[in-house]
Amino acid sequence: MTQVFGFLLFSILSLGSTEGVPALTQNLTQLDWWESTLLYQLYPRSFKDSDGDGMGDLNGITEKLDYIKDLGVDTIWIQPFYKSPMFDMGYDVSDYKAVDPVFGTLDDFKKMQKAIKDKGMKLLLDYVPNHTSDQCEWFKLSEQRVDPYTDYYIWRDAKRINDTHTTVPNNWINIFGGTAWRWSEKRKQYFLHQFAPQQPDLNFRNPKVKKEMEDVLLFWLDLGIDGFRVDAVPWLYEAEHFMDEPPGKGWHNRIYTIEQPENVELVREWRAVLDEYSRKDGHKRLLAIEDYSPPPKLVEYIGNETHPGSQIAFFFYLTFVRNEWNATIVDRVVRWAAKSFPRRAYNWVLDNHDNSRTRTRLSDESVDVWNMFMLLLPGLTSVYCGTELGLEDLNLRKDQQKDPLNGGNGRTDRRDSYRGPMIWDDTENAGFTTSKYPWLPVQPSYWRWNVKAQQQDPNSHLNTFKRLATLKKSPIITHGDFETHVISTWVYMYTRSLEDDTIAVLINIGSETEEICVKNVGCALPSPMFVHIRSANSIVNIGDTVFSHEKSKRCIHMRPHSGVVLSTSKGVSVTYSMFIILLAVLSKLIL
């Protein structure tokens, strides 16, 4: 996805003024479970190894569910564990209904799924529909022209140059920069691959392919999962005419291979499958999509009540936060998303398996600041495993890299760096594995800032994260109004309000100490306010009074990359309105 970065940054900087956007109000008395959930993105190979082979597995996840639950997580999203040759680390699926032996067995999955449910959490799986592995039986049979698989993939004849020479069908390129076509000597045709050559694209214009992929959804729904995150949605369809695209490698040049209108309809069809399944037991399932496009395009996938699509279209612009971003840019991005999405679809992503971690992009001090910023925004928050610790990118030697696509086919990023093992304690290999050699090396600093050490430090990233996760579940965050405020060039604030209560998130993302006084926050905050949560580097302490009219408490000094969460009371109360909401929900359940 790195080729998208320039386009995203240009879009952000090109946004016009967002002044005049009204306060964004939730005003929802009853939320669906995903609307305020804390989603924990779990990369299974790097979470916990249970059998000593150096790679994380499903039983390792089961072993650590108490840790996840204790974080305040409501929903776990597990990335691909399906049978795969692992050319793209599991995103090249050879069997959608089987667990790869690296991760365990189907019985291990069932055991894990039951344990997740027993702990009151929900489970999402990755759904990888754009392509399969070239080792998938479907592809092997298609290559041999065996029905009904003959047209399961996109095959084209070579384009004739002259009597002796032919070439690829058109000028389409894959996301890594080379041609999107590969010749099959067996079939004497080219097949399309918008990702790696080992990942042939499925042909969704074939109704049999649609049916196969719907059966995949139903297979895992029958095993009790709560929804799916759909991978690589922009590439699902391509234009039927197979004309050349305009020259150039930019996102905007790919007019026939990306974001075709049929993609939206296919997502709606999958939503209908989930809704029909949900009607059987009354439990709503979630469909969330991966797409790095701007919000106006994402909203097309969400649809409306008449034509519902994905409930969530992940909003990835915040994965590109850098030190160059000032408060105005942050405000533009947040208000752009909040103004564009239906309020039931608010969602926020700070880092993930395809993008550099927050601590590496910014600083160790920034970890608390951006966790504060993310967790208390309205809507779903997606947190990549290890973000709660301030995990950083690995600094790998070339001989330590495992991802076959690292630096290949025009790639410039090193995805392995973002996918390092969790650091559980100060024992060898950070308690991740008993093997001498984990699949990737653990962070060299694991001996001093692992999970066990951070659990014992009240001011650690981990414990700050837990306090934020607890506050995220309070009525003022789940149901409160939302307003944003640019306080200065580098100081940003947003408020959440419900009746007489107000929460304020105040962060300094600059490199100098800032003095913020009552006159700066103006009528945005009542007086006084109290410090509810603080970053470890904050000058103020929890319980301190700030922004009072007492001379000594009118101002707050904010160190670089520090933040505070302020409250109108020393405890966050459950309002009368929320009491009425709870009564209504309980009454519905009883009836």
TAURZI-V658493 format. One record per pair of residues at least 6 apart in sequence whose ideal C-beta (glycine too) atoms are under 7 Angstrom apart, sorted by the first residue. I is the first residue (numbers start at 0). J is the second residue. If there is no record, write none. Layout:
# TAURZI-V658493
i/j
I/J
I/J
This chain:
# TAURZI-V658493
i/j
0/291
0/353
1/411
1/412
2/174
3/250
3/291
4/319
6/250
7/291
7/316
7/319
8/319
10/293
11/316
11/328
11/331
11/332
14/331
14/335
17/330
17/331
17/334
17/335
20/334
20/338
22/480
22/482
23/337
23/481
24/480
25/342
25/377
25/478
25/479
25/480
27/478
28/580
28/583
29/584
30/477
31/283
32/121
32/283
33/285
33/310
33/311
33/379
34/343
34/378
34/379
35/378
35/477
36/73
36/74
36/379
37/71
37/72
37/73
37/380
37/382
37/468
37/471
38/74
38/76
38/379
38/380
38/381
38/382
39/67
39/72
39/75
39/76
39/382
39/384
40/76
40/351
40/381
40/382
40/383
40/384
41/60
41/75
41/76
41/77
41/78
41/384
42/78
42/352
42/384
42/418
43/55
43/56
43/57
43/60
43/77
43/78
43/80
43/102
44/54
44/55
44/438
45/55
45/418
45/419
45/420
45/421
45/439
46/55
46/59
46/60
46/63
46/384
46/421
47/55
47/59
47/60
47/62
47/63
47/421
47/431
48/54
48/55
48/56
48/59
48/431
48/432
48/434
49/56
49/58
49/59
49/62
50/56
51/432
51/433
51/434
52/434
53/432
53/434
53/436
53/437
53/438
54/101
54/438
56/101
56/102
56/103
57/80
57/102
57/103
57/107
57/108
57/111
58/103
58/107
60/111
61/110
61/111
61/114
64/114
64/115
64/118
66/450
67/75
68/118
68/120
70/387
70/464
70/465
70/468
71/465
71/468
71/469
71/471
72/120
73/120
73/121
74/120
74/121
74/123
75/115
75/120
75/122
76/123
76/228
77/124
78/89
78/125
78/352
79/89
79/90
79/92
79/125
79/127
80/89
80/98
80/99
80/102
81/89
81/92
81/94
81/95
81/97
81/98
81/99
82/93
82/94
82/97
82/98
82/99
83/89
83/91
83/92
83/93
83/99
83/132
84/91
84/93
84/132
84/134
86/195
86/197
86/403
87/194
87/195
87/198
87/404
88/402
90/127
90/230
91/132
91/197
91/198
92/127
92/131
92/132
92/135
93/131
93/132
93/134
93/135
95/215
96/215
96/218
98/104
98/105
98/107
98/108
109/222
112/122
112/222
112/223
112/224
115/122
116/223
121/225
122/224
122/225
123/224
123/225
123/226
123/227
123/228
123/285
124/219
124/224
124/227
125/228
125/230
126/216
126/227
126/228
126/229
126/230
127/230
128/201
128/212
128/229
128/235
129/200
129/201
129/230
129/231
129/234
129/235
130/192
130/194
130/198
130/199
130/200
130/201
131/137
131/138
131/199
131/201
132/197
132/198
133/197
133/199
137/148
137/151
138/152
138/199
140/148
141/148
141/149
141/151
141/152
142/183
142/185
142/186
143/185
144/186
147/207
150/202
150/205
151/201
151/202
151/205
151/208
152/190
152/199
152/200
152/201
152/202
153/190
153/191
153/200
153/202
154/186
154/188
154/190
155/168
155/188
155/189
155/241
156/188
157/165
157/166
157/168
157/189
158/165
158/166
158/167
158/168
159/165
160/166
167/178
167/180
167/189
168/180
168/189
168/241
169/241
169/242
169/243
170/243
170/244
171/179
171/244
171/256
172/178
172/179
172/248
173/179
173/192
173/193
173/194
174/193
174/194
175/195
175/408
175/409
175/410
176/248
176/408
176/409
177/408
177/409
179/191
179/192
179/193
180/189
180/191
181/189
181/190
181/192
181/196
182/189
183/190
190/199
191/199
191/200
192/198
192/199
192/200
193/200
193/234
193/256
195/404
195/408
201/208
202/208
203/209
203/235
203/236
203/265
213/272
216/227
216/269
216/272
220/276
220/284
225/284
225/285
226/273
226/284
226/285
226/286
226/287
227/286
228/287
228/289
229/286
229/287
229/288
229/289
230/289
231/289
232/262
232/266
232/288
232/289
232/290
232/300
233/257
233/258
233/262
233/290
233/292
234/256
234/257
235/262
235/265
236/259
236/261
236/262
237/255
237/256
237/259
238/255
238/259
242/255
244/252
244/253
244/254
244/255
244/256
245/252
245/254
258/292
258/296
263/299
263/300
263/308
266/288
266/300
266/308
266/309
267/302
267/306
267/307
267/308
269/286
270/286
270/307
270/308
270/309
273/284
273/286
276/284
277/283
277/284
285/310
285/311
286/309
286/310
287/309
287/310
287/311
287/313
288/300
288/309
288/312
288/313
289/313
290/297
290/300
290/312
291/315
294/314
294/335
294/336
294/339
294/340
295/339
297/312
297/314
298/339
298/340
300/308
300/309
300/312
301/308
301/309
301/312
301/341
301/344
302/308
310/344
311/344
311/346
311/379
312/344
313/346
313/348
313/381
314/336
314/346
314/347
314/348
315/348
316/332
317/332
317/347
317/348
317/349
318/348
318/349
318/350
318/351
318/354
320/360
320/361
320/369
321/360
322/361
324/508
325/488
325/489
326/485
326/486
326/487
326/488
326/489
326/490
326/491
326/508
327/485
329/491
330/483
330/485
330/491
333/483
334/483
337/345
337/481
345/377
345/378
345/379
346/378
346/379
346/381
347/373
347/376
347/378
347/380
348/381
349/357
349/369
349/373
349/386
350/356
350/357
350/383
350/386
351/383
352/383
352/417
352/418
353/414
353/417
354/417
355/392
355/417
356/390
356/391
356/392
356/417
357/365
357/366
357/369
357/386
358/366
358/389
358/390
358/391
359/391
359/392
362/560
363/389
364/536
364/560
364/561
365/560
366/389
366/460
367/460
367/463
367/534
367/535
367/562
368/506
368/508
368/534
368/560
368/561
368/562
370/463
370/464
370/467
371/467
371/504
371/506
371/532
371/562
371/564
372/504
372/506
373/380
374/380
374/467
374/468
374/471
375/467
375/470
375/471
375/476
375/495
375/502
375/504
375/564
377/481
384/421
385/421
387/460
387/461
387/464
388/422
388/450
388/453
388/460
388/461
389/460
390/419
390/442
391/442
392/416
392/417
393/415
393/416
393/419
393/439
393/440
393/442
395/413
395/415
395/416
399/439
399/440
400/413
400/415
401/415
401/438
401/439
402/414
402/415
404/410
405/413
405/414
405/415
406/413
415/439
418/439
419/439
419/441
419/442
420/429
420/431
420/437
420/439
420/441
421/431
422/429
422/441
422/442
422/445
422/449
422/450
423/429
423/430
423/431
423/449
423/450
423/451
424/430
424/449
424/450
424/451
425/445
425/446
425/449
425/451
425/452
428/437
428/441
429/441
429/445
429/449
431/437
431/441
450/461
453/459
453/460
453/461
453/462
454/461
456/462
458/535
463/532
463/534
463/535
466/532
467/532
470/476
470/532
470/571
473/571
474/497
474/573
474/574
474/577
475/495
475/497
475/500
475/502
475/571
476/495
476/502
478/497
478/577
479/495
479/496
479/497
480/495
480/496
481/493
481/495
482/493
482/494
483/493
484/492
484/493
484/523
485/491
486/492
486/515
486/519
486/520
487/513
488/509
489/507
489/508
489/509
489/513
490/507
490/513
490/515
490/557
491/506
491/508
492/503
492/504
492/505
492/520
493/504
494/501
494/502
494/503
494/523
495/502
497/574
497/576
498/574
498/576
500/567
500/568
500/571
500/572
500/574
501/524
501/525
501/567
502/564
502/565
502/566
503/524
503/528
503/565
504/564
505/562
505/563
505/565
506/562
507/513
507/557
507/559
507/560
507/561
507/562
508/560
509/559
510/559
511/559
512/556
512/557
512/558
512/559
513/557
514/554
514/556
515/554
515/555
515/557
516/553
516/554
517/526
517/546
517/553
520/546
524/546
525/567
526/546
526/547
526/548
527/544
527/545
527/546
527/547
527/552
528/545
528/546
528/565
528/566
528/567
529/542
529/543
529/544
529/565
529/566
529/568
529/569
530/539
530/540
530/541
530/542
530/543
530/545
530/563
530/565
531/541
531/564
531/565
531/566
532/541
532/564
533/539
533/540
533/541
533/563
534/561
534/562
536/558
536/561
537/558
537/561
537/563
538/556
538/558
539/545
539/555
539/563
542/569
544/552
545/552
545/555
545/565
546/553
547/553
